[in-house]
Amino acid sequence: MTLHRFTNGHIVTPDGVSSAATIAVENELIASITPEADGVNGAVDLDGGWVMPGFVDTQVNGGGGVLFNDTPTVDGLATIAAAHARYGTTATMPTLISDTPDVIARGLDAVDAAIEAGVPGVVGIHVEGPVIAVSRKGIHDPARFRPLDDELLALLTRPRRGRVMVTLAPERVTTAQIAALVAAGVRVCLGHTDADYATASGAFAAGATGVTHLFNAMSPLVHRAPGVVGAALDNADAWCGIIVDGFHVDDAALRIALRARPVDRFMLVSDAMPCVGAAQKDFVLQGKPIRVEDGRCVGADGTLAGSDLDMAGAVRNAVHRLGLTPELAAGLAATSPAAFLGLSDERGTLSVGKRADWAILTADLHPASTWIGGQPVA
């Protein structure tokens, strides 16, 4: 058993925030958490910093110079996960932007292989598209869009080692198809969709449980046509991913959304591109040059193309831009996405019996170090 002592800071647990604590780790799990008085000999002086549960990011397109679509391999996944570990992320859902069934199959197999090989930080895959609406395509390539035919449905519902998450436009599928995905254990999210309120609500009734980057690439809330945004805000159960980078959504809209429904059903996501953790920021997405300037990723026509955001930055923005407390922001970065993925029994909080995964942030919420299974990885 290894003891990790912290003092002079903030340790976030389900029981509250302690200024000092000892976390005992055995076999990569938390064996105990003991609050202590500040100044214990041998403790890490946090200097006002934070120990938070390791962040769980359900939308990671790339990192460390690697785009998952271009490199659907174990090595590619290891590079992406390592890049995000530098920013407190201990669990990722590598995300495929709309692509061919062959690339999707390779991505699914690569994630299986990465999990089997024990690549730290890979817990599943997010397949965003290709069953989405041309009218809400964003940066996705409509030439790669296709219906949810029997071949694709079979591919997505095949048993896998990790979690499988699919973003689709509900107007392009039947409720029976959504139910079939859900019955196979797939987490179905609505996104890149022009559906009306009734169609979106019908998708939730059929088993969809998430919304991908709320407000972005979906029918808006209008007073006589509530759209997907209205259906999401009117649903107290679905988990909504939000990109808090100051570019994707106005801060006021996010603050209003947070007041409209249970806060713990929101999830911070990065929607990160290869530029996160990379020296070279500009990149190419499916033949399109993407320029990265001051944290904003855009195509030649000005369309947003994912983000240069990391999860520590998302937590920091949630505090400074949205007015959340750091401990609440930590919950949106760790506890909520873990619950959405059905992984609450193993991660998402600093609790006895869960993985010893945590992120240490400075007093001003910048990343200091990241631990997975009680071992430093960044």
LINQUIZI-V433430 format. One record per residue. N is the residue number from 1. RES is the residue in one letter. SS is DSSP state (h for helix, s for strand, l for the rest). NEAR is the number of other ideal C-beta (glycine too) atoms within 8 Angstrom. Layout:
[[N;RES;SS;NEAR] [N;RES;SS;NEAR]]
//
This chain:
[[1;M;l;6] [2;T;s;7] [3;L;s;8] [4;H;s;10] [5;R;s;12] [6;F;s;13] [7;T;s;14] [8;N;l;10] [9;G;l;15] [10;H;s;13] [11;I;s;15] [12;V;s;12] [13;T;s;12] [14;P;l;6] [15;D;l;3] [16;G;s;5] [17;V;s;8] [18;S;s;9] [19;S;l;9] [20;A;l;16] [21;A;s;13] [22;T;s;13] [23;I;s;14] [24;A;s;13] [25;V;s;14] [26;E;s;7] [27;N;l;3] [28;E;l;8] [29;L;s;10] [30;I;s;14] [31;A;s;8] [32;S;s;8] [33;I;s;13] [34;T;s;7] [35;P;s;6] [36;E;l;11] [37;A;l;5] [38;D;l;8] [39;G;l;8] [40;V;l;11] [41;N;l;4] [42;G;l;4] [43;A;l;12] [44;V;s;7] [45;D;s;7] [46;L;l;14] [47;D;l;8] [48;G;l;8] [49;G;l;12] [50;W;s;15] [51;V;s;14] [52;M;s;18] [53;P;s;14] [54;G;l;17] [55;F;s;17] [56;V;s;17] [57;D;s;17] [58;T;s;14] [59;Q;s;15] [60;V;s;17] [61;N;l;14] [62;G;s;16] [63;G;s;16] [64;G;l;12] [65;G;l;12] [66;V;s;13] [67;L;s;11] [68;F;l;16] [69;N;l;13] [70;D;l;7] [71;T;l;10] [72;P;l;12] [73;T;l;8] [74;V;h;10] [75;D;h;7] [76;G;h;13] [77;L;h;15] [78;A;h;11] [79;T;h;13] [80;I;h;16] [81;A;h;16] [82;A;h;14] [83;A;h;14] [84;H;h;19] [85;A;h;15] [86;R;l;10] [87;Y;l;15] [88;G;l;17] [89;T;s;19] [90;T;s;18] [91;A;s;16] [92;T;s;13] [93;M;s;15] [94;P;s;15] [95;T;s;14] [96;L;s;16] [97;I;s;12] [98;S;l;11] [99;D;l;12] [100;T;l;7] [101;P;h;9] [102;D;h;6] [103;V;h;11] [104;I;h;14] [105;A;h;9] [106;R;h;10] [107;G;h;16] [108;L;h;14] [109;D;h;9] [110;A;h;13] [111;V;h;16] [112;D;h;11] [113;A;h;9] [114;A;h;12] [115;I;h;12] [116;E;h;7] [117;A;h;7] [118;G;l;5] [119;V;l;11] [120;P;l;11] [121;G;l;14] [122;V;s;15] [123;V;s;12] [124;G;s;12] [125;I;s;15] [126;H;s;14] [127;V;s;14] [128;E;s;15] [129;G;l;15] [130;P;l;10] [131;V;l;12] [132;I;l;17] [133;A;l;12] [134;V;h;6] [135;S;h;5] [136;R;h;13] [137;K;l;13] [138;G;l;10] [139;I;l;12] [140;H;l;14] [141;D;l;10] [142;P;h;7] [143;A;h;4] [144;R;h;12] [145;F;l;13] [146;R;l;9] [147;P;l;7] [148;L;l;10] [149;D;l;7] [150;D;h;5] [151;E;h;7] [152;L;h;13] [153;L;h;12] [154;A;h;8] [155;L;h;11] [156;L;h;13] [157;T;h;9] [158;R;l;7] [159;P;l;3] [160;R;l;11] [161;R;l;6] [162;G;l;11] [163;R;s;13] [164;V;s;13] [165;M;s;16] [166;V;s;13] [167;T;s;14] [168;L;s;16] [169;A;l;15] [170;P;h;14] [171;E;h;9] [172;R;h;11] [173;V;l;12] [174;T;l;5] [175;T;h;10] [176;A;h;7] [177;Q;h;10] [178;I;h;16] [179;A;h;10] [180;A;h;10] [181;L;h;14] [182;V;h;13] [183;A;h;7] [184;A;l;9] [185;G;l;6] [186;V;l;11] [187;R;s;12] [188;V;s;15] [189;C;s;14] [190;L;s;19] [191;G;l;14] [192;H;l;15] [193;T;s;18] [194;D;l;9] [195;A;l;16] [196;D;l;8] [197;Y;h;12] [198;A;h;6] [199;T;h;10] [200;A;h;16] [201;S;h;11] [202;G;h;10] [203;A;h;14] [204;F;h;14] [205;A;h;7] [206;A;l;11] [207;G;l;11] [208;A;l;13] [209;T;l;12] [210;G;s;15] [211;V;s;14] [212;T;l;12] [213;H;l;14] [214;L;l;14] [215;F;l;12] [216;N;l;10] [217;A;l;9] [218;M;s;17] [219;S;l;11] [220;P;l;7] [221;L;l;8] [222;V;s;8] [223;H;l;4] [224;R;l;3] [225;A;s;9] [226;P;l;9] [227;G;h;15] [228;V;h;13] [229;V;h;13] [230;G;h;12] [231;A;h;14] [232;A;h;13] [233;L;h;10] [234;D;l;9] [235;N;l;10] [236;A;l;5] [237;D;l;6] [238;A;l;11] [239;W;s;13] [240;C;s;13] [241;G;s;16] [242;I;s;14] [243;I;l;15] [244;V;l;14] [245;D;l;13] [246;G;l;7] [247;F;l;8] [248;H;l;10] [249;V;l;11] [250;D;l;5] [251;D;h;10] [252;A;h;6] [253;A;h;9] [254;L;h;14] [255;R;h;10] [256;I;h;8] [257;A;h;14] [258;L;h;10] [259;R;h;5] [260;A;h;6] [261;R;l;10] [262;P;l;5] [263;V;h;8] [264;D;h;9] [265;R;h;11] [266;F;s;14] [267;M;s;13] [268;L;s;17] [269;V;l;13] [270;S;l;17] [271;D;l;13] [272;A;s;17] [273;M;l;18] [274;P;l;12] [275;C;l;13] [276;V;l;16] [277;G;l;11] [278;A;l;11] [279;A;l;4] [280;Q;l;7] [281;K;l;8] [282;D;l;8] [283;F;s;13] [284;V;s;7] [285;L;s;14] [286;Q;l;9] [287;G;l;5] [288;K;s;11] [289;P;s;7] [290;I;s;14] [291;R;s;9] [292;V;s;12] [293;E;s;6] [294;D;l;3] [295;G;l;10] [296;R;s;11] [297;C;s;12] [298;V;s;10] [299;G;l;12] [300;A;l;6] [301;D;l;4] [302;G;l;5] [303;T;l;8] [304;L;s;12] [305;A;s;12] [306;G;s;11] [307;S;s;15] [308;D;l;12] [309;L;l;15] [310;D;l;15] [311;M;h;15] [312;A;h;14] [313;G;h;11] [314;A;h;17] [315;V;h;19] [316;R;h;11] [317;N;h;13] [318;A;h;15] [319;V;h;13] [320;H;h;6] [321;R;l;10] [322;L;l;12] [323;G;l;5] [324;L;l;10] [325;T;l;6] [326;P;h;13] [327;E;h;10] [328;L;h;10] [329;A;h;14] [330;A;h;14] [331;G;h;10] [332;L;h;16] [333;A;h;18] [334;A;h;16] [335;T;h;13] [336;S;h;15] [337;P;h;17] [338;A;h;15] [339;A;h;12] [340;F;h;12] [341;L;l;14] [342;G;l;7] [343;L;l;13] [344;S;l;10] [345;D;l;4] [346;E;l;7] [347;R;l;15] [348;G;l;13] [349;T;l;12] [350;L;l;14] [351;S;l;9] [352;V;l;7] [353;G;l;5] [354;K;l;14] [355;R;s;12] [356;A;l;13] [357;D;l;12] [358;W;s;13] [359;A;s;16] [360;I;s;14] [361;L;s;13] [362;T;l;11] [363;A;l;9] [364;D;l;5] [365;L;l;11] [366;H;l;8] [367;P;s;14] [368;A;s;7] [369;S;s;8] [370;T;s;17] [371;W;s;15] [372;I;s;14] [373;G;l;10] [374;G;l;9] [375;Q;s;7] [376;P;s;6] [377;V;l;11] [378;A;l;9]]
//
